[in-house]
Amino acid sequence: MKAYHLDLAPEATGGARFAFLPGDPGRVPGIARAFDAEAREVASKREYRSFAGSMEGHPVLVTSTGIGGPSTSIAVEELAHLGVRTFLRVGTTGGIRDELALGDVVITTGAVRFDGASSEYAPPEFPAVAHHEVVEALVAGARTEEVRYHVGITASTDTFHPGQERSGSYGGGLLHRLQGRTEELRRLGVLNYEMEAATLLTMGAALGLRAGCVTGVVADRTRSEAVHPEALAEGERNAVRVAVRGMRLLLQ
């Protein structure tokens, strides 16, 4: 029987135990063909698009999660039921510290759980941590690809605008508890904002799955909220390079 939301049949996965998880369905073909020119689309429904390919002789999936924790949790649940055991999020991010430059990548060791979905898998005291083998593989991948990288803590939010303290939120104001969030995170050494890592990493740690996250820096939130096309392209490209190289190491 097909996974309901993914519309993905068990036979279409080829028995894959490894999956890349971009957020954007539009990035799925490029990631898949970065490791297998013959990768093919096997499902597409709502925000979930899946390609199946082969890497190092192993079947590998690329499945988009959409934006945020709730849709990510559905993708991880259904892929786990289909046999996937290693999950690698590859996406984009906004850096909040001076040392992060556009085009760098962030390899997440743990995530601040500003999401809501992770709370339905573990209590708030439970850490959202990446699997050490995935972190090690991504670091090695970044070094091999000669991509500038940073390793550390990510903040995952449920909203793109108020949750990440953007000035352009409609209505013009922020709840009092959100004011000053970014500066506080900087003081704590948090590197970046995104919207899926906390859910994925909590699920991985709580459910006995290997999970990790690499994101390309496409906005420098210390200077501007803008995302320019050139920075977006470079951040995406570098994150994919590191993710693919890291996955090869995990497969070996």
PAZAPA-4460 file (N, C-alpha, C; in steps of 0.05 Angstrom, whole numbers, plus 32768, in hexadecimal, padded with zeros to 4 digits):
% residues 252
    n_x    n_y    n_z   ca_x   ca_y   ca_z    c_x    c_y    c_z   seq   type   mol
   8011   7FE8   8000   8000   8000   8000   8012   8019   8000     1      M     A
   800A   802D   7FF1   8019   8046   7FEF   8018   8055   8009     2      K     A
   802E   8063   800F   802D   8076   8025   801A   808C   801E     3      A     A
   8007   8093   8030   7FF0   80A3   8029   7FF8   80BF   801F     4      Y     A
   8008   80CE   802F   800E   80E9   8027   8024   80EB   8012     5      H     A
   8037   80D9   8013   804D   80D9   7FFF   8044   80CD   7FE4     6      L     A
   802F   80BE   7FE5   8025   80AF   7FCD   803C   809D   7FC2     7      D     A
   804B   8092   7FD4   8063   8082   7FCD   805E   8065   7FD3     8      L     A
   8061   8054   7FBF   805D   8038   7FC2   8076   802A   7FCC     9      A     A
   8074   8016   7FDD   808D   8008   7FE6   809F   7FFF   7FD0    10      P     A
   8094   7FF4   7FBB   80A4   7FE9   7FA5   80B3   8000   7F96    11      E     A
   80A9   8018   7F98   80B6   802F   7F8A   80CF   8038   7F97    12      A     A
   80D2   8032   7FB1   80EA   803B   7FC0   8102   802A   7FBA    13      T     A
   80FF   8012   7FAF   8115   8000   7FAB   8121   7FF5   7FC4    14      G     A
   8113   7FF8   7FDB   811E   7FEF   7FF4   8130   8003   8001    15      G     A
   812E   801D   7FF9   8141   8031   8002   8140   8034   8021    16      A     A
   8157   8037   802D   8159   803C   8049   8166   8057   804F    17      R     A
   816B   8066   8039   8178   8080   803B   8168   8094   802B    18      F     A
   8164   80AD   8036   8155   80C1   8028   8160   80DD   802E    19      A     A
   8161   80ED   8018   8165   810A   801B   814A   8117   801E    20      F     A
   8149   812C   802F   8130   813A   8034   8133   8158   802F    21      L     A
   8130   8161   8016   812E   817D   8011   8112   8187   8019    22      P     A
   810F   81A1   801E   80F4   81AB   8023   80E5   81AF   8009    23      G     A
   80F2   81BA   7FF5   80E6   81C3   7FDC   80E3   81AC   7FC8    24      D     A
   80CA   81A6   7FBF   80C7   8192   7FAA   80D7   8198   7F91    25      P     A
   80DB   81B1   7F8B   80EA   81B9   7F74   8108   81B2   7F74    26      G     A
   8112   81AD   7F8C   812F   81A5   7F8F   8133   8187   7F8C    27      R     A
   811E   8178   7F8D   8121   815B   7F8D   8130   8150   7F75    28      V     A
   8128   8157   7F5C   8136   814B   7F45   8154   8152   7F45    29      P     A
   815B   816B   7F4B   8177   8172   7F4B   8188   8163   7F5F    30      G     A
   817D   815E   7F77   818C   814F   7F8B   818F   8132   7F82    31      I     A
   8179   8127   7F78   817A   810B   7F6F   818E   8107   7F58    32      A     A
   818E   8119   7F45   81A0   8116   7F2E   81BC   811E   7F34    33      R     A
   81C1   812A   7F4C   81DC   8130   7F54   81EB   8117   7F5C    34      A     A
   81DC   8101   7F62   81EA   80E8   7F68   81E2   80D1   7F55    35      F     A
   81CD   80D5   7F45   81C4   80C0   7F32   81B6   80CD   7F1B    36      D     A
   81C3   80CF   7F04   81B7   80DB   7EEC   819E   80CD   7EE3    37      A     A
   819B   80B4   7EEB   8184   80A5   7EE3   816D   80A4   7EF8    38      E     A
   8170   80B4   7F0D   815C   80B5   7F22   8141   80BD   7F16    39      A     A
   812C   80B2   7F20   8111   80B6   7F14   80FD   80BE   7F2A    40      R     A
   80E9   80CC   7F21   80D3   80D4   7F33   80C1   80BC   7F38    41      E     A
   80BB   80B7   7F51   80AA   80A0   7F58   8091   80A8   7F67    42      V     A
   808E   80C1   7F6F   8076   80CA   7F7C   8075   80E8   7F7D    43      A     A
   805D   80F4   7F7D   805A   8110   7F81   803E   8116   7F8A    44      S     A
   803B   8121   7FA2   8021   8128   7FAD   8025   813E   7FC1    45      K     A
   8014   8153   7FBE   8016   816A   7FD0   8033   8175   7FD0    46      R     A
   803F   8179   7FE8   805A   8183   7FEA   806F   816D   7FE8    47      E     A
   8066   8154   7FE5   8078   813D   7FE6   807E   8133   7FCA    48      Y     A
   8097   8135   7FC2   80A0   812B   7FA8   80B8   8119   7FAD    49      R     A
   80B7   8101   7FA1   80CC   80ED   7FA6   80D9   80E4   7F8C    50      S     A
   80F4   80E3   7F8C   8104   80D7   7F77   8113   80BF   7F83    51      F     A
   8117   80AA   7F73   8126   8093   7F7C   813F   8091   7F6A    52      A     A
   8156   808C   7F77   816E   8088   7F68   8180   8074   7F76    53      G     A
   8199   8072   7F6C   81AC   8060   7F77   81C7   806E   7F7D    54      S     A
   81D2   8068   7F94   81EC   8073   7F9C   81FD   805E   7FA9    55      M     A
   8215   805A   7F9F   8227   8046   7FAA   821A   802A   7FAB    56      E     A
   8209   8025   7F97   81FB   800C   7F96   81E3   8009   7FA8    57      G     A
   81DB   801E   7FB6   81C5   801E   7FC8   81AE   802F   7FBD    58      H     A
   8195   8026   7FC1   817E   8037   7FBA   817C   804F   7FCD    59      P     A
   8177   8066   7FC3   8176   807F   7FD3   815E   808F   7FC9    60      V     A
   814F   809A   7FDB   8138   80AB   7FD5   813E   80C8   7FD9    61      L     A
   8131   80D9   7FCA   8130   80F6   7FD0   8113   80FD   7FD2    62      V     A
   810B   8106   7FEA   80EE   810C   7FEE   80EC   8128   7FFB    63      T     A
   80DD   8139   7FEF   80D8   8154   7FFA   80C5   8153   8012    64      S     A
   80CA   8164   8025   80B9   8164   803D   80A6   817C   803E    65      T     A
   80A8   818F   802C   809A   81A8   8030   80A7   81B8   8046    66      G     A
   8099   81CD   804E   80A4   81E0   8062   809A   81DA   807E    67      I     A
   80AC   81D8   8091   80A4   81D6   80AD   80A2   81BA   80B8    68      G     A
   809F   81B9   80D2   809F   81A0   80E1   8088   818D   80DC    69      G     A
   806F   8197   80DA   8059   8184   80D6   805C   8173   80BD    70      P     A
   8061   8181   80A6   8064   8172   808D   807D   8160   808D    71      S     A
   8092   816A   809A   80AB   8159   809D   80A5   8140   80AC    72      T     A
   8096   8142   80C2   8090   812B   80D2   8081   8116   80C3    73      S     A
   806F   811E   80B1   8060   810B   80A1   8072   80FD   808E    74      I     A
   8084   810C   8081   8097   80FF   806E   80A8   80EB   807C    75      A     A
   80B3   80F2   8094   80C5   80E0   80A2   80B5   80C7   80AC    76      V     A
   809E   80CB   80B6   808D   80B4   80BF   8088   80A1   80A8    77      E     A
   8080   80AB   8091   8078   8099   807B   8091   808C   806F    78      E     A
   80A7   809B   806D   80BF   808F   8062   80CA   807A   8075    79      L     A
   80C8   807E   808F   80D1   806A   80A2   80C1   8051   80A0    80      A     A
   80A7   8054   809C   8096   803C   8098   809D   802D   807E    81      H     A
   80A8   803C   806B   80B1   802F   8052   80CD   8024   8054    82      L     A
   80DB   8027   806A   80F5   801B   806F   810C   802D   8070    83      G     A
   8109   8047   806C   811F   805A   806D   8128   805D   808B    84      V     A
   8143   805C   808E   814E   805E   80A9   8162   8075   80AD    85      R     A
   816B   8080   8096   817E   8097   8098   8172   80AE   8088    86      T     A
   8170   80C5   8095   8163   80DC   808A   8176   80F4   808A    87      F     A
   8179   8101   8074   818C   8117   8071   817D   812F   8066    88      L     A
   8177   8142   8077   816B   815B   806D   817F   816C   805F    89      R     A
   8179   8176   8047   818A   8188   8038   8179   819F   8030    90      V     A
   8181   81B7   8039   8170   81CE   8033   817F   81E8   8034    91      G     A
   8171   81FE   803A   817D   8219   803B   8176   8225   8057    92      T     A
   8185   823A   805D   8183   8246   8078   818C   8263   8078    93      T     A
   8184   8271   808D   818D   828B   8092   81A1   828B   80A9    94      G     A
   81B9   8295   80A4   81CD   8296   80B9   81C8   82AE   80CC    95      G     A
   81CE   82AA   80E6   81C9   82C0   80F9   81E3   82C8   8108    96      I     A
   81FA   82BE   80FE   8213   82C5   810B   8226   82D0   80F6    97      R     A
   8238   82E2   80FE   824A   82F0   80EC   825C   82DD   80DC    98      D     A
   8264   82C6   80E8   8277   82B5   80DB   826B   82A5   80C4    99      E     A
   8251   82A5   80C1   8244   8296   80AB   8242   82A9   8093   100      L     A
   824C   829F   807C   824B   82AF   8063   8237   82A1   8050   101      A     A
   822D   82B1   803E   821B   82A6   8029   822A   8290   801A   102      L     A
   821D   8279   8016   8229   8263   8008   8236   824E   801A   103      G     A
   823B   8256   8034   8245   8242   8047   822F   822D   804D   104      D     A
   8236   8217   8059   8222   8204   8062   8223   8201   8080   105      V     A
   820C   81FB   808C   820A   81F5   80A8   8204   81D8   80AC   106      V     A
   8214   81CA   80BB   8210   81AE   80C2   8205   81AE   80DF   107      I     A
   81EC   81A7   80E2   81DF   81AA   80FC   81E5   8193   810E   108      T     A
   81EE   8199   8126   81F2   8185   813B   81D9   8181   814C   109      T     A
   81CA   8197   8150   81B2   8196   8160   81A1   81AE   8159   110      G     A
   8187   81AE   8160   8175   81C3   8158   8165   81CD   8170   111      A     A
   8162   81E7   8172   8150   81F4   8185   8134   81EE   817C   112      V     A
   8123   81E3   818E   8109   81D9   8186   80F4   81EF   8189   113      R     A
   80F5   8202   8177   80DF   8216   8175   80C8   820C   8164   114      F     A
   80CA   81F3   815B   80B4   81E8   814B   809F   81DD   815E   115      D     A
   8089   81D4   8153   8074   81C7   8163   8073   81A9   815F   116      G     A
   807A   81A0   8147   8076   8183   8141   8087   8171   8152   117      A     A
   80A0   817A   8159   80B2   8168   8168   80A7   8162   8184   118      S     A
   8096   8174   818E   808C   8170   81A9   8078   8159   81AA   119      S     A
   806F   814F   8193   805D   8138   8193   806D   811E   818F   120      E     A
   8087   8120   818F   8098   8108   818E   80A9   8105   81A7   121      Y     A
   80AE   811C   81B5   80BF   811B   81CD   80B9   8134   81DE   122      A     A
   80BD   8132   81F9   80B8   8149   820A   80CC   815F   8204   123      P     A
   80C7   8178   820D   80D8   818E   8206   80F4   818B   8210   124      P     A
   80F9   817C   8225   8114   8178   8230   8125   8166   821E   125      E     A
   8118   8157   820C   8127   8144   81FA   8135   8154   81E4   126      F     A
   814F   814E   81E0   815E   815E   81CC   8159   8155   81B0   127      P     A
   8159   8169   819E   8158   8163   8181   8175   8162   8177   128      A     A
   8180   814A   8176   819C   8147   816F   819F   8136   8156   129      V     A
   81B3   813E   8145   81B9   812F   812D   81C9   8116   8135   130      A     A
   81C7   8101   8125   81D6   80E9   8129   81F3   80EE   8123   131      H     A
   8205   80E5   8135   8221   80EC   8132   822D   80E2   8118   132      H     A
   8224   80CB   810E   822F   80C1   80F5   8228   80D3   80DE   133      E     A
   8210   80DF   80DE   8209   80F1   80C9   8219   810B   80CB   134      V     A
   821C   8115   80E2   822C   812E   80E6   8249   8129   80DC   135      V     A
   8255   8113   80E4   8270   810C   80DB   8272   810A   80BD   136      E     A
   825E   80FD   80B1   825F   80FA   8094   825C   8114   8085   137      A     A
   824B   8126   8090   8248   8140   8083   8260   8152   8086   138      L     A
   826D   8151   809D   8286   8160   80A1   829B   8155   808D   139      V     A
   829E   813B   808B   82B1   8130   8078   82AA   8138   805B   140      A     A
   8290   8138   8055   8287   813F   803B   828D   815C   8034   141      G     A
   8289   816E   8047   828F   818A   8043   82AD   818E   803E   142      A     A
   82BE   8180   804D   82DB   8182   8049   82E3   8178   802E   143      R     A
   82D8   8161   8026   82DE   8156   800C   82D6   8168   7FF5   144      T     A
   82BF   8174   7FF8   82B4   8186   7FE3   82C0   81A2   7FE5   145      E     A
   82D0   81A7   7FFA   82DC   81C1   7FFF   82C7   81D7   8000   146      E     A
   82B2   81D1   800F   829C   81E4   8014   82A0   81EF   8031   147      V     A
   829F   8209   8034   82A2   8215   804E   828A   820D   805F   148      R     A
   828F   8203   8078   8279   81F8   8088   827B   8201   80A5   149      Y     A
   8264   81FF   80B3   8263   8205   80CF   8253   81EF   80DD   150      H     A
   825B   81E6   80F4   824E   81D1   8102   8243   81DC   811C   151      V     A
   8229   81D8   8121   821E   81E2   813A   8200   81E1   813B   152      G     A
   81F4   81F2   814B   81D8   81F1   8152   81C8   8203   8140   153      I     A
   81B1   81F8   8137   819D   8206   8126   8184   820C   8136   154      T     A
   8176   8221   812F   815C   8227   813B   8147   8221   8126   155      A     A
   8134   8210   812D   811E   8209   811B   8104   8216   8125   156      S     A
   80F7   8225   8113   80DF   8233   811A   80C7   8228   810B   157      T     A
   80AF   822F   8115   8097   8227   8107   808D   823B   80F3   158      D     A
   8097   8254   80F5   8090   8269   80E2   80A9   8275   80D6   159      T     A
   80A7   827E   80BE   80BE   828B   80B0   80C1   82A8   80B8   160      F     A
   80AA   82B5   80BD   80AB   82D2   80C2   80AE   82D9   80E0   161      H     A
   8099   82D7   80F0   809C   82DE   810D   80AF   82CC   811C   162      P     A
   80AF   82B2   8116   80BF   829F   8125   80DD   82A4   8121   163      G     A
   80E4   82B0   810A   8100   82B6   8105   8105   82D4   8107   164      Q     A
   80F3   82E2   8115   80F5   82FE   811C   80FA   8310   8103   165      E     A
   80EB   830B   80EE   80ED   831C   80D6   80DC   8335   80DA   166      R     A
   80E8   834B   80D1   80DA   8364   80D4   80C2   8367   80C1   167      S     A
   80C1   8357   80AC   80AC   835A   8098   8093   834A   809D   168      G     A
   8090   8340   80B5   8077   8331   80BC   805F   8342   80B8   169      S     A
   804B   8337   80AB   8032   8347   80A6   8026   8350   80C0   170      Y     A
   801F   8369   80C1   8015   8374   80DA   802A   8385   80E8   171      G     A
   8044   8380   80E2   8059   8391   80EB   8064   838C   8107   172      G     A
   8058   837A   8116   8061   8376   8132   8067   8359   8138   173      G     A
   8076   8356   814E   807D   833B   8157   8073   8338   8174   174      L     A
   806B   8320   817B   8064   831A   8197   807C   8321   81A8   175      L     A
   8077   8329   81C0   808C   8331   81D2   80A1   831B   81D6   176      H     A
   8097   8302   81D8   80AA   82EC   81DD   80BD   82E6   81C6   177      R     A
   80B6   82F1   81AE   80C7   82ED   8196   80DB   8303   8192   178      L     A
   80D7   8319   819F   80E8   8330   819B   8103   832B   81A9   179      Q     A
   8118   832E   819A   8133   8329   81A4   813C   830C   81A2   180      G     A
   812B   82FB   8196   8132   82DE   8194   814C   82DA   8185   181      R     A
   8150   82E8   816F   8168   82E3   815E   8181   82EB   816D   182      T     A
   8181   8301   817B   8199   8309   818A   819F   82F6   81A1   183      E     A
   818A   82EC   81AE   818E   82D9   81C3   819A   82BF   81B8   184      E     A
   8191   82B6   81A1   819C   829E   8195   81B9   82A2   818D   185      L     A
   81BF   82BA   8183   81DB   82C0   817C   81ED   82BD   8195   186      R     A
   81E4   82C8   81AB   81F4   82C6   81C4   81F8   82AA   81CD   187      R     A
   81E5   8299   81C6   81E7   827D   81CE   81F7   826C   81BA   188      L     A
   8200   8279   81A4   8210   826B   8191   8201   825C   817B   189      G     A
   81E7   8261   817A   81D7   8254   8164   81DF   8260   814A   190      V     A
   81E1   8250   8135   81EC   8258   811B   81D7   8263   8108   191      L     A
   81BF   8257   8108   81AD   825C   80F1   8190   8256   80F8   192      N     A
   817F   8260   80E6   8162   825A   80E7   815A   8248   80D0   193      Y     A
   8149   8235   80D5   813A   8227   80C0   8121   821B   80CC   194      E     A
   8114   8208   80BF   80F9   8201   80C9   80F3   81E3   80CB   195      M     A
   8107   81D2   80C6   8101   81B5   80C6   8113   81A4   80D8   196      E     A
   812B   81AE   80DE   813F   819D   80EC   8136   8193   8107   197      A     A
   8129   81A4   8117   8121   819B   8132   810E   8183   8131   198      A     A
   80FB   8184   811E   80E8   816E   811C   80F7   8155   8113   199      T     A
   8107   8157   80FE   8115   8140   80F3   8127   8134   8108   200      L     A
   8137   8144   8115   814C   813A   8128   813F   812E   8141   201      L     A
   8129   813B   814B   811B   812F   8161   8110   8114   815A   202      T     A
   8103   8112   8143   80F8   80F8   813A   810E   80E4   8138   203      M     A
   8125   80EC   812C   813B   80D9   8128   8145   80CE   8143   204      G     A
   814A   80E0   8156   8154   80D8   8170   8140   80C7   817F   205      A     A
   8126   80CF   817E   8112   80C2   818D   8109   80A7   8182   206      A     A
   810B   80A4   8167   8101   808C   815A   8117   8079   8151   207      L     A
   8130   8080   8157   8146   806E   8150   814D   806F   8132   208      G     A
   814A   8086   8126   8152   808A   810A   816B   809B   8108   209      L     A
   817B   8098   80F3   8192   80AA   80EF   8188   80C3   80E0   210      R     A
   818D   80DA   80EB   8184   80F2   80DE   8199   8108   80E1   211      A     A
   819A   8119   80CD   81AC   8130   80CD   81A3   8145   80BA   212      G     A
   81B1   815C   80BB   81A7   8173   80AC   81BF   8184   80A2   213      C     A
   81BF   818B   8088   81D2   819E   807E   81C3   81B2   806D   214      V     A
   81C9   81CC   8072   81BB   81E1   8064   81CF   81F6   805A   215      T     A
   81C8   8201   8043   81D9   8216   8037   81CF   8231   8040   216      G     A
   81E2   8242   8046   81DB   825D   8050   81D4   826F   8038   217      V     A
   81BB   8278   8037   81B1   8288   8021   81A9   82A4   8029   218      V     A
   81AA   82A9   8043   81A4   82C4   804E   81B6   82C9   8065   219      A     A
   81C0   82E2   8067   81D1   82EA   807D   81BF   82FC   808F   220      D     A
   81B3   82F0   80A3   81A0   82FE   80B4   81AE   8312   80C7   221      R     A
   81C8   8313   80C8   81D6   8327   80D7   81D6   8342   80C9   222      T     A
   81D0   8342   80AF   81D0   835A   809E   81B6   8360   8090   223      R     A
   81A8   834B   8087   8191   834F   8077   817F   8336   8078   224      S     A
   8165   833A   8072   8152   8324   8071   814F   831A   8054   225      E     A
   815C   8328   8041   8159   8321   8025   8166   8307   801D   226      A     A
   815A   82F9   800A   8166   82E2   7FFD   8169   82E8   7FDF   227      V     A
   8181   82EA   7FD6   8186   82F0   7FBA   818A   82D7   7FAA   228      H     A
   8183   82D7   7F90   8184   82BF   7F80   81A0   82B2   7F7F   229      P     A
   81B5   82C3   7F7E   81D0   82B8   7F7C   81D7   82A9   7F96   230      E     A
   81D0   82B5   7FAC   81D6   82A8   7FC6   81C6   828E   7FC9   231      A     A
   81AD   828F   7FC1   819C   8277   7FC2   81A8   8260   7FB2   232      L     A
   81B0   8266   7F9A   81BC   8251   7F88   81D5   8246   7F94   233      A     A
   81E6   8257   7F9F   8200   824D   7FAA   81FB   823D   7FC4   234      E     A
   81E9   8247   7FD5   81E3   8238   7FED   81D7   821D   7FE8   235      G     A
   81C4   821C   7FD5   81B8   8202   7FCE   81CD   81EF   7FC2   236      E     A
   81DD   81F9   7FB0   81F1   81E9   7FA3   8205   81DD   7FB7   237      R     A
   820F   81ED   7FC9   8222   81E3   7FDD   8216   81CF   7FF0   238      N     A
   81FD   81D4   7FF9   81F0   81C2   800B   81EC   81A6   7FFD   239      A     A
   81E5   81A7   7FE4   81E1   818D   7FD6   81FC   817F   7FD2   240      V     A
   8210   818D   7FCC   822B   8181   7FC9   8233   8172   7FE2   241      R     A
   8230   8180   7FF9   8238   8175   8012   8226   815D   801A   242      V     A
   820C   8160   8015   81F9   814B   801C   81FF   8132   800C   243      A     A
   8203   8135   7FF2   8208   811D   7FE1   8222   810F   7FE9   244      V     A
   8237   811F   7FEE   8250   8113   7FF6   824E   8106   8011   245      R     A
   823F   8113   8024   823B   8107   803E   822B   80ED   803C   246      G     A
   8217   80EC   802B   8207   80D4   8028   8218   80BD   801D   247      M     A
   822A   80C4   800A   823B   80AE   8000   824C   80A2   8016   248      R     A
   8255   80B2   8028   8265   80A7   803F   8254   8096   8051   249      L     A
   823B   809F   8056   8229   808F   8067   8223   8074   805A   250      L     A
   8220   8074   8040   821B   805B   8032   8233   8048   8032   251      L     A
   824B   8053   8032   8263   8042   8032   8267   8035   804D   252      Q     A
***
